[in-house]
Amino acid sequence: MRVAYGLIGSNYLNAARQKALWATIDSMKIESHAYRVPEGASVKLRKWATIAQPVYKSKRQCRKLLESHVQQLSSLQEAHYAANRYALLLIFQGMDAAGKDGAIRHVMSGINPQGCQVTSFKAPSAAELEHDFLWRSTRALPPRGYIGIFNRSYYEEVLIVRVHPKILRTELVDSSLHASSKVWEGRYASIVDFERHLQRNGTQVVKFFLHLSKEEQRQRFLARIDEPQKNWKFSVADIREREYWQEYTRAYEECLSATSTDIAPWYIVPADDKASARLIVSQVILDTLSALGSSYPAIDARQRRELRAVRRRLMK
């Protein structure tokens, strides 16, 4: 039986304050299903908003809502970790500057690092290129009781690789197959099979596409140039990739259509407003963890007697 741990920040609110914050969410419920891509749907991103309908009335309420979500996530994660029955894998994808890092940092700010692991996937190494395209992701999967976060993921293999098919040559795949789409259809099938395998074996997969408009990306790139504290975020490579906006849009549309399933759904999150995006992401995670139904392990009569005996010794 896994021993539950204390959560960072779990006691900084008094009971009355916490109760009031948790009640706030009921007054402005975010409906997760509104952002979910149904299995078999044909996605056209122009039909999906990049700016959400208002999910908060003021900046003050937004802070309270996110604070409430973070507190609830902390409580649910503690039970999730203690139960040690399931793993939860959260995948974040999006165009450059879509806000993946910020969403992870703010939404998961109350999560105890002991029960969470974040993996950011960059260009594959030489060793990783010697294996199939799912291999390096498999090595980073979260164990039972943990929340795993992929900042980018194996989905890059049907996104950036599709936009730049020459990359296939480094993976020892014939890039001439790009025109026939056989590579992508095969990879979609492999991904769906992989995620079904994970679900059958206790890992729940939830995927977020942070849907950013091209104009909002332009504004965020300008901020990275104009604001000294953001200069480190800017990369000339991001500007080069921006030239392939339409190609990436088509790649995402086909990917989302082919790989959103009932057991491993995609959520298209409007990302032009970072605050709204974070609230939507946190609500989806809350709903997912709640649905897992994790609870603290019950102790049997023998363990209860042992606890009583230890308590008597400590009271002497």
C-alpha positions as CSV (number, residue, x, y, z in Angstrom):
1,M,0.0,0.0,0.0
2,R,1.4,3.4,-1.0
3,V,1.7,6.0,1.8
4,A,0.1,9.3,1.0
5,Y,2.3,12.4,1.1
6,G,1.6,15.9,2.2
7,L,0.9,18.3,-0.6
8,I,2.9,21.5,-1.1
9,G,0.7,24.5,-0.3
10,S,-2.3,22.3,0.8
11,N,-2.7,24.2,4.0
12,Y,-2.2,27.8,3.0
13,L,-5.9,28.4,2.8
14,N,-8.1,28.2,5.9
15,A,-11.2,25.9,5.6
16,A,-13.7,28.8,5.1
17,R,-11.6,30.4,2.4
18,Q,-11.1,27.1,0.6
19,K,-14.9,26.3,0.7
20,A,-15.7,29.8,-0.7
21,L,-13.2,29.3,-3.5
22,W,-14.5,25.9,-4.4
23,A,-18.0,27.2,-4.5
24,T,-17.0,29.9,-7.0
25,I,-16.5,27.3,-9.8
26,D,-20.1,26.2,-9.6
27,S,-21.2,29.7,-10.5
28,M,-19.4,29.7,-13.9
29,K,-19.0,26.0,-14.9
30,I,-16.6,25.3,-17.8
31,E,-18.1,22.4,-19.9
32,S,-15.1,20.3,-20.9
33,H,-17.1,18.4,-23.7
34,A,-17.5,21.7,-25.6
35,Y,-13.7,21.5,-26.5
36,R,-13.5,17.8,-27.1
37,V,-13.0,16.4,-30.6
38,P,-15.5,13.5,-31.0
39,E,-14.1,10.2,-32.3
40,G,-14.4,10.1,-36.1
41,A,-15.0,13.9,-36.5
42,S,-13.4,15.7,-39.4
43,V,-11.6,18.7,-37.9
44,K,-11.5,22.0,-39.7
45,L,-9.6,24.4,-37.5
46,R,-11.2,27.5,-39.0
47,K,-14.4,26.3,-37.4
48,W,-12.8,26.1,-33.9
49,A,-12.5,29.4,-32.0
50,T,-9.1,30.7,-31.0
51,I,-10.8,33.0,-28.5
52,A,-13.1,31.3,-26.0
53,Q,-16.5,32.4,-24.9
54,P,-15.9,34.3,-21.5
55,V,-15.2,31.8,-18.8
56,Y,-14.6,34.4,-16.1
57,K,-16.1,37.8,-15.4
58,S,-13.0,39.7,-14.2
59,K,-9.3,39.2,-13.7
60,R,-9.9,38.9,-10.0
61,Q,-12.4,36.1,-10.5
62,C,-10.1,34.4,-13.0
63,R,-7.4,34.3,-10.4
64,K,-9.9,32.8,-7.9
65,L,-11.1,30.2,-10.4
66,L,-7.6,29.1,-11.2
67,E,-6.7,29.0,-7.5
68,S,-9.8,26.9,-6.9
69,H,-8.8,24.5,-9.7
70,V,-5.3,24.2,-8.4
71,Q,-6.5,23.4,-4.9
72,Q,-8.9,20.7,-6.2
73,L,-6.2,19.2,-8.4
74,S,-3.9,19.0,-5.4
75,S,-6.5,17.0,-3.4
76,L,-7.3,14.8,-6.3
77,Q,-3.7,14.1,-7.1
78,E,-3.0,13.1,-3.5
79,A,-5.8,10.4,-3.7
80,H,-4.6,9.4,-7.2
81,Y,-1.0,8.9,-5.9
82,A,-2.2,7.0,-2.7
83,A,-4.5,4.7,-4.6
84,N,-1.7,3.7,-7.1
85,R,-4.2,2.2,-9.5
86,Y,-3.9,4.4,-12.7
87,A,-1.5,6.7,-14.4
88,L,-2.6,9.9,-16.2
89,L,-0.7,11.1,-19.3
90,L,-1.3,14.7,-20.4
91,I,-0.1,15.7,-23.9
92,F,0.3,19.3,-24.9
93,Q,0.7,20.3,-28.6
94,G,0.4,23.6,-30.4
95,M,2.0,26.1,-32.7
96,D,5.1,28.0,-31.4
97,A,4.1,30.5,-28.7
98,A,0.8,28.8,-28.1
99,G,1.4,28.8,-24.4
100,K,2.2,25.2,-23.6
101,D,4.9,26.0,-21.0
102,G,2.7,28.6,-19.3
103,A,-0.3,26.3,-19.1
104,I,1.8,23.5,-17.6
105,R,3.4,25.9,-15.1
106,H,0.2,27.6,-13.9
107,V,-2.2,24.7,-14.0
108,M,0.1,22.2,-12.3
109,S,1.5,24.7,-9.8
110,G,-0.1,23.0,-6.8
111,I,0.9,19.5,-7.9
112,N,3.5,17.8,-5.7
113,P,6.6,17.1,-7.8
114,Q,6.9,13.7,-6.1
115,G,3.9,12.4,-8.0
116,C,4.4,14.3,-11.3
117,Q,6.9,14.1,-14.2
118,V,7.3,16.5,-17.1
119,T,9.1,15.5,-20.3
120,S,9.9,18.0,-23.1
121,F,10.6,16.4,-26.4
122,K,13.2,18.1,-28.6
123,A,14.8,16.9,-31.8
124,P,15.5,13.1,-31.4
125,S,19.1,12.0,-30.6
126,A,21.1,9.7,-32.7
127,A,20.3,6.8,-30.4
128,E,16.6,7.6,-30.5
129,L,16.7,7.7,-34.3
130,E,17.8,4.0,-34.3
131,H,14.4,3.0,-32.9
132,D,10.8,3.3,-33.9
133,F,9.1,6.7,-33.6
134,L,7.3,5.7,-30.4
135,W,10.3,4.4,-28.5
136,R,11.5,7.5,-26.8
137,S,8.0,8.4,-25.6
138,T,7.4,4.9,-24.2
139,R,10.5,5.3,-22.0
140,A,9.0,8.5,-20.5
141,L,5.6,7.1,-19.6
142,P,4.4,7.8,-16.1
143,P,4.1,4.9,-13.6
144,R,0.8,4.1,-11.8
145,G,-0.1,6.8,-9.3
146,Y,1.7,9.5,-11.3
147,I,0.7,12.3,-13.6
148,G,2.9,12.5,-16.6
149,I,3.1,15.5,-18.9
150,F,4.5,15.5,-22.4
151,N,5.4,19.0,-23.6
152,R,5.2,18.0,-27.3
153,S,5.3,14.3,-27.9
154,Y,5.3,11.5,-30.4
155,Y,2.7,13.5,-32.3
156,E,5.6,15.6,-33.7
157,E,6.2,12.6,-35.9
158,V,3.0,13.3,-37.8
159,L,3.4,17.1,-37.6
160,I,6.8,18.6,-38.1
161,V,8.0,15.5,-39.9
162,R,5.0,15.7,-42.2
163,V,5.6,19.4,-42.9
164,H,9.4,18.6,-43.5
165,P,9.4,15.1,-45.0
166,K,13.1,15.2,-45.5
167,I,13.4,14.4,-41.8
168,L,12.1,10.9,-42.7
169,R,15.5,10.2,-44.3
170,T,17.2,10.5,-40.8
171,E,14.7,8.0,-39.5
172,L,15.6,5.5,-42.3
173,V,12.1,5.9,-43.9
174,D,11.8,6.4,-47.6
175,S,10.7,10.0,-47.9
176,S,9.3,9.3,-51.4
177,L,6.4,7.6,-49.5
178,H,5.3,11.1,-48.3
179,A,3.3,11.7,-51.4
180,S,1.3,8.5,-51.0
181,S,0.4,9.2,-47.3
182,K,1.2,5.6,-46.4
183,V,3.6,6.7,-43.8
184,W,1.1,9.0,-42.0
185,E,-1.8,6.6,-42.2
186,G,0.5,3.9,-40.7
187,R,1.7,6.3,-38.0
188,Y,-1.9,7.3,-37.1
189,A,-2.8,3.6,-36.8
190,S,0.2,3.0,-34.6
191,I,-0.6,5.9,-32.3
192,V,-4.2,4.9,-31.9
193,D,-3.2,1.3,-31.1
194,F,-0.5,2.5,-28.7
195,E,-3.0,4.7,-26.8
196,R,-5.6,1.9,-26.7
197,H,-2.8,-0.4,-25.2
198,L,-2.1,2.3,-22.6
199,Q,-5.7,2.6,-21.6
200,R,-6.2,-1.2,-21.3
201,N,-3.2,-1.2,-19.0
202,G,-4.3,1.6,-16.7
203,T,-2.9,4.8,-18.3
204,Q,-5.5,7.5,-19.1
205,V,-4.4,9.7,-22.0
206,V,-5.7,13.2,-22.5
207,K,-4.4,15.5,-25.3
208,F,-4.6,19.3,-25.6
209,F,-4.1,21.2,-28.8
210,L,-3.7,24.9,-27.8
211,H,-5.3,26.6,-30.8
212,L,-3.6,29.9,-31.5
213,S,-4.4,32.4,-34.3
214,K,-1.6,33.5,-36.6
215,E,-2.1,37.2,-35.5
216,E,-1.8,36.3,-31.8
217,Q,1.4,34.4,-32.6
218,R,2.8,37.5,-34.3
219,Q,2.0,39.6,-31.3
220,R,3.7,37.1,-28.9
221,F,6.8,37.0,-31.2
222,L,7.0,40.8,-31.2
223,A,6.8,40.7,-27.4
224,R,9.6,38.3,-27.2
225,I,11.7,40.7,-29.3
226,D,10.6,44.0,-27.6
227,E,10.6,42.9,-23.9
228,P,14.1,42.2,-22.6
229,Q,13.0,39.6,-20.1
230,K,11.4,37.6,-23.0
231,N,14.4,37.8,-25.4
232,W,15.6,34.4,-24.3
233,K,12.3,32.8,-25.6
234,F,12.8,34.1,-29.2
235,S,14.2,31.9,-31.8
236,V,14.8,32.7,-35.5
237,A,13.8,29.1,-36.2
238,D,10.3,29.9,-34.9
239,I,10.0,32.6,-37.6
240,R,11.0,30.1,-40.3
241,E,8.4,27.6,-39.1
242,R,5.8,30.4,-39.2
243,E,6.2,30.4,-43.0
244,Y,4.7,26.9,-43.0
245,W,1.5,27.9,-41.1
246,Q,-0.9,26.5,-43.6
247,E,1.1,23.2,-43.9
248,Y,1.0,22.8,-40.1
249,T,-2.7,23.6,-40.0
250,R,-3.4,20.8,-42.5
251,A,-1.2,18.4,-40.6
252,Y,-2.9,19.2,-37.3
253,E,-6.4,18.9,-38.9
254,E,-5.6,15.4,-40.2
255,C,-3.9,14.4,-37.0
256,L,-6.7,15.5,-34.7
257,S,-9.3,13.8,-37.0
258,A,-7.4,10.5,-37.1
259,T,-6.3,10.2,-33.5
260,S,-9.1,11.6,-31.3
261,T,-10.8,8.7,-29.7
262,D,-13.3,8.1,-26.9
263,I,-10.6,6.7,-24.7
264,A,-7.8,9.2,-25.6
265,P,-9.5,12.4,-26.7
266,W,-8.1,15.6,-28.1
267,Y,-9.3,18.9,-26.6
268,I,-9.0,21.9,-28.9
269,V,-8.4,24.8,-26.4
270,P,-8.8,28.4,-27.6
271,A,-5.3,29.8,-26.8
272,D,-5.4,33.5,-27.8
273,D,-6.4,34.3,-24.2
274,K,-3.9,32.6,-21.9
275,A,-6.0,32.9,-18.8
276,S,-9.0,31.3,-20.4
277,A,-6.9,28.5,-21.9
278,R,-5.4,27.7,-18.5
279,L,-8.9,27.5,-16.9
280,I,-10.2,25.2,-19.6
281,V,-7.1,22.9,-19.4
282,S,-7.4,22.7,-15.6
283,Q,-11.2,21.9,-15.8
284,V,-10.5,19.1,-18.2
285,I,-7.9,17.6,-15.9
286,L,-10.2,18.0,-12.9
287,D,-13.0,16.1,-14.8
288,T,-10.6,13.4,-15.9
289,L,-9.1,12.8,-12.4
290,S,-12.6,12.8,-10.9
291,A,-13.8,10.2,-13.4
292,L,-10.9,7.9,-12.4
293,G,-12.5,7.7,-9.0
294,S,-9.3,7.2,-7.1
295,S,-9.6,7.1,-3.3
296,Y,-7.3,6.5,-0.3
297,P,-6.6,2.8,0.3
298,A,-8.7,1.3,3.2
299,I,-6.8,-0.6,5.9
300,D,-7.9,-3.9,7.2
301,A,-8.6,-5.0,10.8
302,R,-5.0,-6.2,11.4
303,Q,-3.5,-2.9,10.2
304,R,-6.0,-1.0,12.4
305,R,-4.9,-3.0,15.4
306,E,-1.2,-2.2,14.6
307,L,-2.0,1.5,14.4
308,R,-3.7,1.4,17.7
309,A,-0.8,-0.4,19.3
310,V,1.7,2.0,17.9
311,R,-0.4,4.9,19.1
312,R,-0.5,3.6,22.7
313,R,3.3,3.3,22.6
314,L,3.7,6.9,21.4
315,M,1.4,8.1,24.1
316,K,3.5,6.7,26.9
